[in-house]
């Protein structure tokens, strides 16, 4: 592996950095986008049960908020209603929408960085390819028209290795970005529907 890095030259170092960052982002997103951390399937039903006749205690609301991102959205509605029992439906809906936007921001964290790596890696590989081509042309400008075989081989290696490594970084990054993007969109839809249902439920508790 080290010999490949040596043959690829200095342009491969930015690609290696991108690959490490992309791997770290993928692991982090897999950990953060688990269903239990975002939108547990039974959470909405449990929140509606504990607030069926009256608002739950602050401890219960805090536990709900710490449960997941969906819990944060639902807890914001309970807190708003607890702070102002006469809150209008529009204000209550606005409160949950604001909490939903914050949750969406957390869901989409680092996805832009992963998409940037997927876009930049082929360009960095292309940069290495161009530098390798320059090495090749430099090998052909020896005295009396005789090229330098060692420099020619080095230029070819640099061009091919950087092209290949750029694609090796970009393709997985693009695949995982698309996967996480679809997963986030699904979570956002689930949370939107849950918030809408919870607003209708909280309206029954308004005075």
Number of C-alpha atoms within 10 A of each C-alpha: 6 7 7 13 16 13 20 25 19 14 21 24 14 14 26 16 11 23 22 13 14 25 16 12 20 20 10 12 19 11 11 15 18 13 14 15 15 23 21 15 12 9 18 18 11 12 19 16 12 14 17 14 11 13 19 16 12 13 9 15 23 15 13 22 17 14 18 20 26 29 24 22 26 28 24 22 24 27 18 16 23 18 10 13 14 13 16 14 15 9 13 23 19 13 20 24 18 13 20 22 13 14 20 17 11 15 22 15 13 17 19 12 15 25 19 17 24 26 17 17 26 22 18 23 28 20 18 27 25 17 20 27 20 15 19 24 16 15 20 15 12 11 8 6 9 10 16 17 12 10 17 20 16 20 26 19 21 29 27 19 21 33 23 15 20 29 19 17 24 26 16 16 26 17 13 20 25 15 11 20 17 12 15 19 14 12 20 20 11 15 23 17 11 18 22 13 13 21 19 13 14 22 15 11 17 17 10
